[in-house]
Each structure stands twice: as structure tokens, then as C-alpha cells.
């Protein structure tokens, strides 16, 4: 199969039937991106989670539209009423490849635009290191393209445009099936059913290129296998030159190998790795966060300063430091758990208050197993933080010191 020239693909794009689907993909993707509320979003403001969201959107939503265009193209090639394939001077595989390339120019362009819009909005809300999510974007493009190829092969077999109503929702249905597989005894198969990563990672995790590229290779192998099968069916039906049946064995073997690698290397957070960029800290080193979450540092600093002020008003030493989950901690450093995308200062103050209350109440609870002192300290310090008054806290703190 000869390689099509760029000009040929662009000419095919000019007469493609994909622009309407591409416009719908852009509009629906942008609507989903801008429908997110920053205060409650699971992915806005955090690059890894934005990439995870887009990997799902690319397959579940983009894949449906890719499948519609691919199926209709396959049905049209198989029918070949204008004898385009039978009479073409280039080989039929070349004509099909060029035509498919024209469709994918529109579709992948629209999907890339949706990705850019999502990353752009996420960046305005604090996301950093946007390039770290490139493996997830590559996976999204490959998974959507595989939907096009498989649907085109199905369209070539069925030959009728009415079958599109069955093919169109198939990627979305696969996402639902993958959810069931994830809860089954074989969760390692979920990405083989629907190749996306539907997770929420801790702030210390970023995309791991190697396993994501293996999953991308699986998608591309499926695409190649479906494409070769499509050409074989067309050749047999239209009585034109076609590749040998054995040609399909190579991409099929790639599917098996890559699927085995995906399943054997699977783990709950197997598509992530620890953020190699390390941490960033406040000027006084009392608060540290992962570099990828540096936008949350001002919120954590504000919470720590508010709690420290209440502690210092009592005359107690404000000797605790706070760090995001995953950073190195010691006896004076307390781990604070935060959402990767949305950090609530009130929740942070509550966690910091709890840390001070536990430190102050430790002698009492160790000696008497009386937890009332811990609850009293927590409630009193929390009110002191919120109301900027420590009168109620001081007698409870003296009681704790007497233990």
C-alpha cells in the first residue's frame, strides 16, 4: 500500500462528509468543558485530571461521532455505485486510505481543538505543566481513530446506512461496560474494552508515558487490523486487487501483544507516576505542595496563617508544618489531603486544627483514654480560628497541659 501524499489527503478532506460531525464534536466538547463549575469540578485546575477527563471524552463522545463518519464511509465504499474503486487508477487500498485520511483531518482536528479548549480553561484556573498530559491526549486521539476504523469495517460488511443507528452509540456503551468490568474480578481488562483512564489521582501523581503509550499502541493496532480487514472485504466484494489474507495477521498479532502488555502491567494507579518535579514551599517553609499543585499553595498558606495566629494567641508554640499527601513528613510535619482540582480553605483549616488538637491532647488520651479532651480542643480551636478569639480555648489548653 503506497503512502498517500498530503495534497491528496487535503483534496479528500475538501469533499469529505465529516465537517458536520466535526462541528458537532467541537460544539458538544466545548459545551461539556464550559459546563464545569470550578468550585465542584474534578478536573479543572489540575493538568493530570484534565487529561484523564479528556481521555474519557475522546472515546465516549468523540468515538461515537468518529464511528458515525467511519460507518457511513465504509458502507459507501462497499456499495461503490460510481465505480470509484473498481475503475480507479490508484489501487483501491490507496483510494480508501486517502478518503479515510480526509475524514480524519476534520475529526482529529475537531478533537484536538476540544483538548486545547479544555487545557486552556484548566490553565486559567491554576493548572500547570500542561505538556505533562501529552500521553493522555495521544491516547484520546488513537482511541477515537480506532472507533472510526472499526465502524468503517462494520459498514463495509453491512453495506446499509441504516446500520449507523447500531454503531453510533457503541463507544459510549463500551464505556458503561468498562465500568462493570472495573468492578469485576478482572479489572485489568477494562482498558481493553474502553481504552481510556477514568480515575482521579492524588496531587503527587502525573501521567506515566510508558503504560499510556502501550495502551495507545493497542488502539493503533486495532485500527490497523480493522483497516486491513476492511480492504480485504472490499477487494473480495468488488473483485479488485486486495492484500493477501495473511496480511491481517501482523496487525492482529500486534493487538494480542499490546493487549497482553496492558493487562499484565495493570494496577489501580498503573498509568501514573510520582511527580518528578518535586515540591514547592512557602517562604517560611511551613507549607509545602507538589510542584504540579503550586496554584494551591496560596490557599494552604492562608489557611496555615489563620490557624497559626489562633494558636499563638494562646501562647502555645505553633510548631507544626503541613505538606500535601505524598511529600516526606516527620514528627512536626502533618500530611494534608487535598483534592487535585479544587482546594477548599475551610477544609484545610479543619485538618490543621485537628492536627494541633491531636498533638495537644496526646498526653491526656495516652494516660486516660479520655477522648473528650480531644473533641473539646478541636471544637474550641476551630471556633478560635473562625472567630479570631481564643478566650474559650485557653482554659481547655491548660487542662490538656496538666495531664
N, C-alpha and C positions, 0 to 999 in steps of 0.2 A: 504494500500500500504506500503510494508516494505521499510526500508531505505537501499539504495544500499551502499555497502562498498566502501571505497576509492580504493581498489585494483581492484574491478570490473569496476569502472569508468575509471581508468587508462588503464585497458585492452581494454575497449571500445574505448578510445582515440587512442590506438595503431592501431586500424583498422578503425578509423573514416575517412570519406571523407572530413573533414573540413580543413586539413592542407593547401590546395591550397588557400582556401578563407581566411584563417588566414594570409598567406603570403601576399596576395593581400591587405588585410586590413592594415597590418603593413607598406607595401610599400607606399600605397596611403596616409595613415595618416601621415607618416614621410615626404612625399613629400609636403603635404599641410603645415606642420609645418615649414619646412625649406624654403618654397617658400615665407614666410612672410618677408617683409623688415622692420627692426626695426624702420626706420625713419617714416614710414607711418602706421605701424601695429596698430590695435585697441586693441590688447590683449597682445602682447609681453611686458614683463617687469612689468606686474600688475597681481598678483595672481587671484583676483576675475574675471577679464576679461579673463584670460587664462581658468579658469574653465567654464565660460559661453561659450567660443568658443568650448571647448571640449564637452559640453553637446549637442551642435548642431551637431558637427561632429559625435558623438557616435550614434545619431539617424539617421541623414540624410545620412551618408556614411556607418558607421558601421552597422546600421539597415538593409540596403539593402543587405549586404553580409550575415548577420545573417539570413535574410529572405530566401535567396537562399538556404543555407545549410538546414534550417528548412523545407522548402517546399519539397526539394528532399528527406529528411529523412521521412517526413510524407507520401509521395507518395510510398516510398519503403516499409514502414511498412504496408500500406494498401494493397499493391499488395501481399507481403509475399510469393513470388514464392518458396522460400526454406523452407516454413512451419516453419520458426524460431519461430514465435509467437504461432502458433497452437500447436506445439509439445514441446514447452519449458517447462521445469520442474518448473522454477520460474513463477510467474504469469505474463501474458503479460504486465500489467502496470509496473511491475518491470523491465522487459526487455526494454521497451520503455524509462523508466526513466534513466536507465543505459546508453543506447545508446545516449540519448539526452545529458546526462552529459559528455560523451566522446567528443561530438561535441563542447560543451560549454567550455570545458577545453582549446581547441585550440582557439576558438573565443574570449572568455573573456581574455585569456592570451595575445592575439594579441592586443586587445583594451587597456588593461592595459599598455602594452608596449608603445603604441602611447601616452597615457596620461603621462607616465614617460618622454618620449622624449620631449613633449610639455612643461611640467613644468620645465624640466631641462634647455631647451633653454631659457625659460622665466626668470629663476633664474639667468642665466648668464648675463641678461640684466637688472637686478635690482629687480626682483620680490622677495618678502619676505613673511614670514608666509605661506609657501606652504600648510601646513596642514589645513589651514582655508578653503580650497576649497574641502575638503573631501565629503561634501554632494553633490556637483555637479558631482564628479567622481562616487559616488554611484548611482546617478540618471542616468548618462550615461550608466553604466553597466546594470541597470534594464530596461531602455528603449530599449536597443539593444536586451536584452534577451526576452523581450515581443514580439519583431519582429520575433524572432526565433519560439516562441510558437504559435503565431497566424498563421504564414506561415505554420508550421507543421500541424496545424489543417486543414487549407485550402487544403494542399497537400493530407491529408488523405481523404478528401471529393472528390477532383477532380481525384486523383489516377494517373494522367498522368504527366510525367516530362515536357511536353511542356508548362504546365501552369506556369512554373517558369518565363517566359518572362513577365507575367502579375504581378506576385507577387514581383519580384526583385525591380522594381522602386517604389513600393508602399510607403515605408517610405519617400523617397525623395519627392514624390508627396504630401504626408501629410504635409511636411514642407512648401510647397508652399501654400497649402490650409490653414494652420495655419496663414500664413501671411495675407491672405484675411480675416480670422476670426478676427485677431487682429485689423483690420480697420473697423470691423462691429459694430453694436450696442451691440454685446455680446462678447467683448474681453476676458471675463473671461473663455471662452470655448477654447481658443487657445491651452493651455497646455494639454487639454483632447484630442485634435486632434493630436498634436505632442508634446510629453512630454519632452520639453527642454526649456531653458530660453535664448531667443535671445535678449539680452539687452546690453547696455553699462552703467555702474554705475559710479556715481561721486566717487572721491577718498575717500570720507567718508563712503562708503558702502562696506560691506563684505557679503558673503553668510549667510543667516539665516537658521540654520539647520531644525527648525520645519516645515515650509511650504515645504521645499525641500524634507524632509523625507515623508511628506504626499503625495507629487507627486510621490515619489519613491514607496510608498505603493500602489498607484493606478496602477503603471506599474506592480508590482508584483502580484496584484490581477488579472489584465488582463492576465498575464502569467499563473496563476493557473487556471483561468476559461478556457482558451484555452486548457490547458493540460488535464483537466478533460473531456472537450468536445471531444478532440482527442481520449482519451481512450474509451469513450462511443461509438464513431463511429466505432473504431477498433473492439470493442467487438461485436457489432451488425453485422458487416460485416464478421468477421472471425469466428463467433459463438464460442467465448471463454468467459471465466468469465470476467465480467465487473462490475464496481461500479453501484450502483443504480442511476437512473436519478436524484433523489433528491440531490445527492452528489454535483451536479453542482450549487445548489442554494447558498451554503455557499460562495464560491469564487465570484459568481455573485453579492451577496449582498455586499461583500467587495468592488467590483468595484463601485457599486452605492454609497455606503457610502463615499469612498475615493474621488470619482468624485465630490460629493456634497461638501465635505470639501475644495477641490481645488477651485471649482467655487465660493463658498461663501466667502472664505478668500482671494480672488484675489484682488490685487491693482497694479497700474503701477510698483511700486518697492516692491511689497509684498514678493518677495523671497530674499530680502536684509535686513540688519540691520545696524545700525551705528557701525562703527569700535570700539569695546570695548577697544582696546589697547591705545586709546588716541593719543596724538600728540608728536612730537619731534621738537625741535627748534635749531637754530644756537646758537653758543656760546654767542653772544650778544643779543639773543632773538629778533632780528629784523625780522626774518623769521621763520615761523612755518608751518609744514606739518603734515598730518596724518601719524601715525607710519607705516602703510602699504605702504606709498609712500616715505619712508625715502630715497630711491635712488634718488629722485628728489630734495632733499634738497640742494646738492651742486650746482645744476643748478640754483635754485632760489636764493641762497646766492650770486653766481657770478653775476646774473642779478641785485640784490639789491645793491651790492657794486659798480657796474658800474654806476647805476643811482645816488646813494648817492654821489659818487665822483663828478659828474657833478653838483649836487645841491650845494654841499659845496664850489665849486669853485666860485659860485656867492655870497657867504656869507649868503645865506638863510639857515635856520635850516633844517636839514634832519631828521624830527621828525616823519615820517610815518613808521609804521611796516606793514608787509604783512603776510597773512595767507591763506592757502588753503580753498576752499569752504567748509562750514560746521563747521569750527572751530569758537570759540567765538571771536567776534570782538567788537571794541568800536570806539570812535571818532578818535583815532590815528591808528587804525588797519584797513587795507584795504583788502577786500577779493579778492583773485586772483583765477581765474578759469583756471584749467589745465586739459589736457587730462590725464586719468589714466595711459595710457601706454606710451605716448610719450610727453615729455615736451620740448618745444622749447624756448631757452633763448631769442631769438629776440622777440617772442610774450610776454614773461614775462616782458621784459624791456618796451615794448609798454604799457602794462597795468599799470606798476608802474609809467611811465611818465604821463599817463593820470590821475592817482590819484593825483600826485603833481600839475599838471596843474589845475585840478578842485579845489584843495584846495587854490591855489594862486589866481585863478580868481573868487572865490566865492563872495568877496565883490563887484566886478565890475558887475557881472551878476545879483546879487541881487538888485543893485542900478539902473542899466540902461537897463537890459535885453539885453545887447550887448554881443553876443557870439563870436565876432571876437577876443576879447582878449583871450578867452579860446583856440581858434584854434591857435592863434599866439604863446601862451605859450607852447602848446603841440608840435607844429612843431619845435620851437626853442630849447626846452629842448631835444627833440628826436635827433635833429642834434648834440646838445652838447654831448649827451651820445655816439652817434656813432662816432663823430669826435674828441672827447676829447678837445673841445674848447667851451668856454661859452661867447665869446665876443658878439655874436648876442643875447644871452638870457638876459644879464644883463639890457639893456635898456627896454626891454618888461616887465621884472620883476619889474623894478622901476615904470613903468606905472601902473602895477597892484596894487602896494603898495599905489599909490596915490589915489586910489578910496576911 
